[in-house]
């Protein structure tokens, strides 16, 4: 397939080029997705593309298109890697393309699971279901956030005051104070992920 034209001058994004092939198709692609083509800078209009080179161009164009869709989703709301992967898949984007786009967005800090988790935890603090650090950890895990990222986010949000308020909420909602005594309650609170300092602070008040 002959490469009819390459136009990098009339696009506002650096590294984005418009290509036109001899069959009349034209598309935009980003050179950042041309990993398999090492000598692209030497290409000229009229070049006869090998099947591999043509496939690489079309793949780069598909990645660029998927990236634009991803950026629109990110602009609407913070996304996790898993959630964005699922949303792109539902839009019919090939898995190989998604696997190329997600790491690039992560490298650009447009996707950040810890940031997503932190915002999610803050937004759920007032929820009746949000009763303990363990609940947050489990809920984030169901959203595809790994344990380390989840714990980092939870620790950032739950300062001593916020965690203590959460502990009081847990006791009120679960009626745990009606349990089997102080030692049992301490074990239960520890299992729910409350810190030693916050647990001890509570017991100093009763």
Rosetta blueprint (number, residue, H / E / L):
1 X L
2 X E
3 X E
4 X E
5 X E
6 X E
7 X E
8 X L
9 X L
10 X L
11 X L
12 X L
13 X L
14 X L
15 X L
16 X E
17 X E
18 X E
19 X E
20 X E
21 X E
22 X L
23 X L
24 X L
25 X L
26 X E
27 X E
28 X E
29 X E
30 X E
31 X H
32 X H
33 X H
34 X L
35 X L
36 X L
37 X L
38 X L
39 X L
40 X H
41 X H
42 X H
43 X L
44 X L
45 X L
46 X L
47 X L
48 X E
49 X L
50 X L
51 X H
52 X H
53 X H
54 X H
55 X H
56 X H
57 X H
58 X H
59 X H
60 X H
61 X H
62 X H
63 X H
64 X H
65 X H
66 X H
67 X H
68 X H
69 X H
70 X H
71 X H
72 X H
73 X H
74 X H
75 X H
76 X H
77 X L
78 X L
79 X L
80 X L
81 X H
82 X H
83 X H
84 X H
85 X H
86 X H
87 X H
88 X H
89 X H
90 X H
91 X L
92 X L
93 X L
94 X L
95 X H
96 X H
97 X H
98 X H
99 X H
100 X H
101 X H
102 X H
103 X H
104 X H
105 X H
106 X H
107 X H
108 X L
109 X L
110 X L
111 X L
112 X L
113 X H
114 X H
115 X H
116 X H
117 X H
118 X H
119 X H
120 X H
121 X H
122 X H
123 X H
124 X H
125 X L
126 X L
127 X L
128 X L
129 X L
130 X L
131 X L
132 X L
133 X H
134 X H
135 X H
136 X H
137 X H
138 X H
139 X H
140 X H
141 X H
142 X H
143 X L
144 X L
145 X L
146 X L
147 X H
148 X H
149 X H
150 X H
151 X H
152 X H
153 X H
154 X H
155 X H
156 X H
157 X H
158 X L
159 X L
160 X H
161 X H
162 X H
163 X H
164 X H
165 X H
166 X H
167 X H
168 X H
169 X H
170 X H
171 X H
172 X H
173 X H
174 X H
175 X L
176 X H
177 X H
178 X H
179 X L
180 X L
181 X L
182 X H
183 X H
184 X H
185 X H
186 X H
187 X H
188 X H
189 X H
190 X H
191 X H
192 X L
193 X L
194 X L
195 X L
196 X H
197 X H
198 X H
199 X H
200 X H
201 X H
202 X H
203 X H
204 X L
205 X L
206 X L
